[in-house]
Amino acid sequence: MKKVLASILVALTAIFMISTNDFVKAEEDLIDLYPNGNIANLQGQYGNSNWVLEFNGRRYHTVSFMARFASRFTGIEDLEKEVFTASDVPGVSANAMGGLFINNTERDVVMSAGDRTGLTGVINRAWAYFDENGRLYMFEDHVSAYYLTKVEDEDYWRLSTEDEIAAFEALEEPAEGEEPVDLGFEINHGHIRIMLDEDGNGYKAEPLAYLSWYNKDYVAANAEEEIEESGSKSVLFDPEVRDPRSVVLPKGHTIYHISTWDRGVSEMYTDWAMKFPEVIADVETELRSVTKYIDPAPTFFGITALDVNDQVAGVNIVVEYGVTVEVADFIAGVSAQHKNEAQSQTATDHTKVPFKLEVLQNGEVIETVNVAADGTPDKAEFEMIDSGNFGAGYELRYSAVSPDTETQVQEVVATVDVGVLPININNVRNREIDENTSVDLYDGITADDNYGNDISASITIDDVAGLNIYNAKAGVYNVTVRASYVYGEQVDDSQPLTVSYGELTHTFPAENINPTANIGIGTDTAMRRGVLITNEAAFDKAIADLTVNSDMAAVWSGTFFGLYDGGNNLIAYFNQGTGKQLLNGVTSDITAPTAKATRDAYLNQLVWDNNYKFVAITNSPAPSAFVLFSVVPVEETIEGFPESFLVEAERTYQLRVVDKQDPQIHLHNKTFVIYTDHSYANALEAILSNVTVIDENLNNVVSPGANRLDITIPGEHEVTVTATDLEGNMATVDFTLVVKEARASQDEVDALLDEIEALEAELEAAQGDTTALEAEIEALEAELSELETDLGAKIDDHPTGTSMVVTIIIAVVAAGLSFGGAVLFLGKKS
């Protein structure tokens, strides 16, 4: 191949070195580039291949399916097979992704797939080729524009200098009939293929046609249009030997193909890939690429299968209440797998590695289980997960370490709750209705306890701020749905119930469990045998009996009230005998313990919740009951009460009420007049000042063509205002905008008035002068009349009539009198 002259290279060196040196960075300073500029694309459905291309200050990462190796091409073992089609190349899982082709074999390969669409899912418009030493030797881009200058007496091109570009851009279109300016060189602003010479000491370039891998001057034959083939498909290599559309990948070489997504990220494309031609042109550059595998952390498989609640994000595991917590239940089907560099070049190879489970509570590790690579744990049961503590919560952290680099650690954290499977709230979905209609927020929603029992009757919906369910207004509303049920046994209030604490026991008669009688009547014996309340209605009645309907002026001797949670733990008490009380977690002395007001104030502060129990008892004549309940410490359990727990769940959906009404545009003036000395910033501001738009969900208000109106000069314009809301509803209004010449300012008006006053004064003075002139004219007229009489007499006596002299005299005198009369007339007129 011929190469660009050394003199040209010297001329370009300064330009190229400035641009390339900007990107020479130490490895630790590399800027990481991710597909579409988002690291999240290496996660989720795309995954990470862990193969990167490091070059010129950047490190480009590829998704799992975009690091493709020649060793995996179908038929690669067949040495007679020279060309590989798209079906021979590992496929891609998503379009618009950039990636790498790496030839890790001992043979050259050629990929042929028409315009290359089949190789990349969609056409990747730019391709960079690196040899076995990492040197960039060819770059193609048939979508972006570069400046190329034709090499004199050759068929190839070079990169243009800054002076050439400036001269080209300064050119103006020649006038009709004129010849274009001759720059002395031919320049092209378009697409590019650029490559090093075989010896690497020079380079050549050629302009490509738009979205084509062929030279811009190539014309394909078209029999229907009678067009003959002309030009060459490429001037850089023989098109008969190598189709410019094909991709040639010699052994040890790497190709980076730049995707549609990549081109949208400036630091990846404009600031990096589009500088590749300058790197090639700088033939002295020592820049080299590195294609390497970054050893990853292991990947966990099977953990998500442990999730029992798809209605809550993350991995949610439930340990059923009261069962043995076996490690096997947490690792069944779970493995940690690692791929090393060699395995990454295959489709399925991997190595299972050991991992561990750590139980955390309040952020602290309280237990560790080690699991061998074959899935065998070093213990059979968890010791620190207490399944007897309903509602207890833990975190379970799975972690594994790369066997190649122990710094690469993968962690997955799951939540572990002791209790029951989560409630299913079904058919909760985002909904949409029209505005000004009614809505049933419960429509279609059901709930079950995940054990086959319907609990739809428990469903409640929180109040939705701003929503009128009978006449909904446009907007988006969050609707929270709740469901619950009581897990465990319930107290049977038709049977006596015996409870105990240590050696102390007491039996509640059936009629004293949720009693119907008034327990606040002094003669009643209910409190003397102890009263047990197990539901909210009975609790409300008991509080009313004791505070409102009571006939007891003072508290009975040894009165005790106790409130217990679902786990039968004492959470509040009033003990008249000891003079102590517990309320809201605070223990204090009772002031005036025998006063009814004191008792009432305490009882009115108690708050009922599901599964609670309330005990009311007096020391006469039930000392055993009083002693039993008054000695139980806070948060300790009384035996005999059945255990029950409230299980709750919630889900939220969006209700979108669609705006169906067009915006309202109120027009102030059908003809809107402004003046050239207005204060509006632009025509749009002036136009919009003539309307008022009303819409709760307004999106924008525009006036098409307003940017083309010049409101600094007088004129008349027909304008339209269009208002659009967020739902796409639209309204328009038309009016006439009239721009008039600026009106006179007050200073200008005052100056004109002053001028008029001055003229009036002059006229008055002139009128005074004409009075004397009028008298003089009258005298002259009289004298003229006498002269005319005398002259007439003399003419009558003269035989030849008037002489010329006399005639002139008369004319002059008449003219003078006419002028004087005109002056007099004007003076009177003014």
SULLIN-V622645 format. One record per residue. SS is DSSP state (h for helix, s for strand, l for the rest). PSI is psi in whole degrees, -180 to 180 (NA if undefined). Layout:
BEGIN
ss | psi
SS | PSI
SS | PSI
END
This chain:
BEGIN
ss | psi
l | 145
l | 156
l | 160
l | 141
l | 147
h | -35
h | -36
h | -41
h | -41
h | -41
h | -31
h | -14
h | -45
h | -42
h | -49
h | -39
h | -34
h | -47
h | -40
h | -37
h | -23
l | -22
l | 4
l | 112
l | 155
l | 156
h | -37
h | -14
h | 7
l | 141
s | 124
s | 131
s | 135
l | 151
h | 127
h | 19
h | 20
l | 118
h | -23
h | -21
h | -11
h | 2
l | -177
l | -135
l | -24
l | -45
l | 173
s | 126
s | -22
s | 9
s | 135
s | 156
s | 119
s | 123
s | 133
l | 47
l | 1
s | 155
s | 111
s | 126
s | 145
s | 149
s | 172
l | -34
l | 7
l | 17
s | 100
s | 136
s | 141
h | -28
h | -18
h | 4
l | 138
l | 126
l | 12
l | -26
l | -20
l | 102
l | -16
l | -16
l | 116
l | -33
s | 135
s | 129
l | 178
h | -33
h | -17
h | -14
l | 138
l | 132
l | 173
l | 153
l | -9
l | 148
l | 172
l | 24
l | 136
l | 165
s | -168
s | 140
s | 125
s | 122
l | 98
l | 23
l | -179
l | 22
l | 158
l | 151
s | 152
s | 128
s | 125
l | 120
l | 54
l | -119
l | 13
l | 4
h | -44
h | -19
h | -25
h | 5
l | -54
l | 163
l | 120
l | 122
l | -11
s | 137
s | 135
s | 134
s | 127
s | 138
l | -174
l | -17
l | 3
l | 8
l | 133
s | 118
s | -13
s | 146
s | 137
s | 136
s | 112
s | 28
s | -32
s | 163
s | 139
s | 156
s | 126
s | 142
s | 134
s | 132
l | 128
l | 134
l | 16
l | 167
l | 4
l | 178
s | 172
s | 169
s | 141
l | 150
l | 168
h | -39
h | -41
h | -40
h | -43
h | -43
h | -40
h | -44
h | -22
h | -12
l | 142
l | 154
l | 131
l | 147
l | 161
l | 129
l | -10
l | 151
l | 142
l | 154
l | 134
l | 113
l | -16
l | -1
l | 160
l | 128
s | 147
s | 132
s | 97
s | -148
s | 167
s | 146
s | 127
s | 138
s | 154
s | 155
l | 169
l | -35
l | -4
l | 9
l | -1
l | -180
s | 164
s | 157
s | 161
s | 147
s | 137
s | 154
l | 157
l | 127
l | 33
l | 148
l | 9
l | 157
s | 145
l | -24
l | -2
l | 135
s | 121
l | 150
l | 145
s | 103
l | -40
l | -37
l | 7
l | 44
s | 130
l | 150
l | 138
s | 159
l | 176
l | 143
l | -28
l | 144
l | 1
l | -23
l | 166
l | 112
l | -20
l | -24
l | -38
l | 118
l | 122
l | -19
l | -21
l | 162
s | 118
s | 126
s | 89
l | 162
l | 139
l | -7
l | 161
s | 141
s | 133
s | 116
s | 133
s | 123
l | 172
h | -44
h | -47
h | -40
h | -18
l | -2
l | 110
l | -42
l | -15
l | -33
l | -69
l | -43
l | -4
l | -74
h | -37
h | -7
h | -7
h | -40
h | -36
h | -34
h | -44
h | -43
h | -28
l | 81
l | -13
l | -4
l | 146
l | 10
l | 132
l | 147
l | 157
s | 121
s | 118
s | 166
s | 125
l | 113
l | 123
l | 167
l | 156
l | 161
s | 134
s | 140
s | 142
l | -10
l | -40
h | -22
h | -16
h | -10
l | 126
l | 2
l | 95
l | -1
l | -5
l | 137
l | 152
l | -176
l | 117
s | 120
s | 138
s | 128
s | 118
s | 142
l | 128
l | 7
l | 164
l | 134
l | 101
s | 136
l | -36
h | -31
h | -19
h | -7
h | 2
l | 121
l | 3
l | 136
s | 155
s | 124
s | 144
s | 143
l | 127
l | -178
h | -45
h | -42
h | -29
h | -19
l | 3
l | 175
l | -37
l | -10
l | 141
l | 170
s | 130
s | 139
s | 159
l | 158
s | 172
s | 157
s | 132
s | 128
s | 126
s | 143
s | 127
l | 36
l | -3
s | 138
s | 122
s | -10
s | 145
s | 136
s | 127
s | 135
s | 127
l | 167
l | -30
l | 5
l | 10
l | 122
s | 161
l | 2
l | 153
l | -29
s | 149
l | 136
l | -23
l | -5
l | 110
l | 100
l | -9
l | -1
l | 90
l | 130
l | -5
l | 144
s | 142
s | 168
s | 143
s | 115
s | 118
s | 133
s | 146
s | 153
s | 140
l | 133
l | -18
l | -45
l | 107
l | -7
l | -16
l | 107
s | 134
s | 132
s | 139
s | 127
s | 128
s | 154
s | 142
s | 123
s | 139
s | 127
s | -118
l | 169
l | 147
l | 151
l | 141
s | 119
s | 112
s | 155
l | 28
l | 114
l | 155
l | 140
s | 163
s | 130
s | 165
s | 151
l | 160
l | 27
l | 166
l | 164
l | 139
l | 106
l | -21
l | -2
l | 118
l | -4
l | 131
s | 170
s | 147
s | 163
l | 9
l | 6
l | 19
l | 5
l | 128
s | 129
l | 30
h | -27
h | -19
h | -5
l | 132
s | 158
s | 130
l | 153
l | 137
l | 113
l | 128
l | -2
l | 124
l | 108
l | -14
l | -20
l | 77
l | 137
l | 155
l | 142
s | 178
s | 125
s | 139
s | 123
s | 120
s | 123
s | 134
s | 149
s | 154
s | 163
s | 164
s | 122
s | 132
s | -178
l | 152
l | 154
l | 131
l | 104
l | 10
l | -5
l | 148
l | 154
s | 124
s | 131
s | 162
s | 157
s | 110
l | -125
l | -5
s | 137
s | 160
s | 142
s | 125
s | 123
l | 151
h | -39
h | -12
h | 3
s | 113
l | 56
l | 154
l | -20
l | 160
l | 113
l | 0
l | 6
l | 130
l | -31
l | -11
l | 148
l | 7
h | -53
h | -22
h | -18
h | 0
l | 133
s | 133
s | 124
s | 130
l | 5
l | 164
h | -39
h | -45
h | -33
h | -47
h | -40
h | -42
h | -43
h | -40
h | -41
h | -43
h | -23
h | -39
l | -47
l | 11
l | 147
l | 12
l | 113
l | -28
s | 163
l | 136
l | 156
l | 127
l | 25
l | 138
s | 129
s | 136
s | 140
s | 128
s | 143
l | -175
l | -25
l | 11
l | 26
s | 136
s | 122
s | -13
s | 144
s | 158
s | 112
s | 100
l | -30
l | -40
l | -13
l | 21
s | 154
s | 154
s | 125
s | 128
l | 38
l | 3
s | 125
s | 135
s | 167
s | 147
l | 125
l | 128
l | 66
l | -19
l | -1
s | 136
h | -37
h | -38
h | -46
h | -46
h | -42
h | -39
h | -49
h | -35
l | -9
l | -7
l | 139
l | 127
l | 147
l | 162
l | 140
l | 2
l | 163
s | 142
s | 131
s | 131
s | 124
s | 154
l | 160
l | 4
l | 115
l | 45
l | 64
h | -34
h | -43
h | -44
h | -45
h | -44
h | -53
h | -28
h | -14
h | -8
l | 122
l | 157
l | 136
l | 18
l | 161
s | 140
l | 127
s | 147
l | -31
l | 128
l | 141
l | 136
s | 150
s | 145
s | 125
s | 126
s | 157
s | 157
s | 151
s | 153
s | 139
s | 163
s | 130
s | 117
s | 116
s | 116
s | 130
l | 119
l | -2
l | 140
l | 151
l | 153
s | 125
s | 117
s | 120
s | 128
l | -44
l | 128
l | -35
s | 114
s | 117
s | 130
s | 170
s | 158
l | -15
l | 27
l | 171
l | 12
l | 142
l | -33
l | 177
h | -38
h | -42
h | -40
h | -44
h | -45
h | -19
l | -11
l | 5
s | 157
s | 125
s | 132
s | 121
l | 130
l | -22
l | 41
s | 137
s | -60
s | 162
s | 125
s | 164
l | 101
l | 133
l | 0
h | -32
h | -13
h | -3
l | 136
l | 106
l | 21
l | -7
l | 150
l | 148
s | 173
s | 131
s | 135
s | 121
s | 157
s | 137
s | 129
s | 129
s | 134
s | 137
s | -180
l | -19
l | 0
l | 1
l | 143
s | 148
s | 149
s | 158
s | 144
s | 148
s | 172
s | 126
s | 118
s | 125
s | 119
s | 160
l | 146
l | 135
l | 155
l | 144
l | 169
h | -37
h | -40
h | -40
h | -44
h | -39
h | -40
h | -41
h | -41
h | -40
h | -41
h | -44
h | -39
h | -41
h | -40
h | -39
h | -40
h | -40
h | -41
h | -40
h | -41
h | -38
h | -37
h | -37
h | -34
h | -16
h | -47
h | -39
h | -37
h | -42
h | -41
h | -41
h | -41
h | -40
h | -42
h | -39
h | -41
h | -43
h | -40
h | -40
h | -40
h | -42
h | -43
h | -38
h | -49
h | -42
h | -38
h | -38
h | -42
h | -36
h | -40
h | -31
h | -20
l | 133
l | -28
l | 7
l | -165
l | 146
l | 166
h | -37
h | -43
h | -41
h | -44
h | -42
h | -45
h | -40
h | -42
h | -45
h | -41
h | -41
h | -40
h | -43
h | -37
h | -43
h | -45
h | -38
h | -37
h | -41
h | -42
h | -42
h | -45
h | -39
h | -41
h | -38
h | -42
l | NA
END
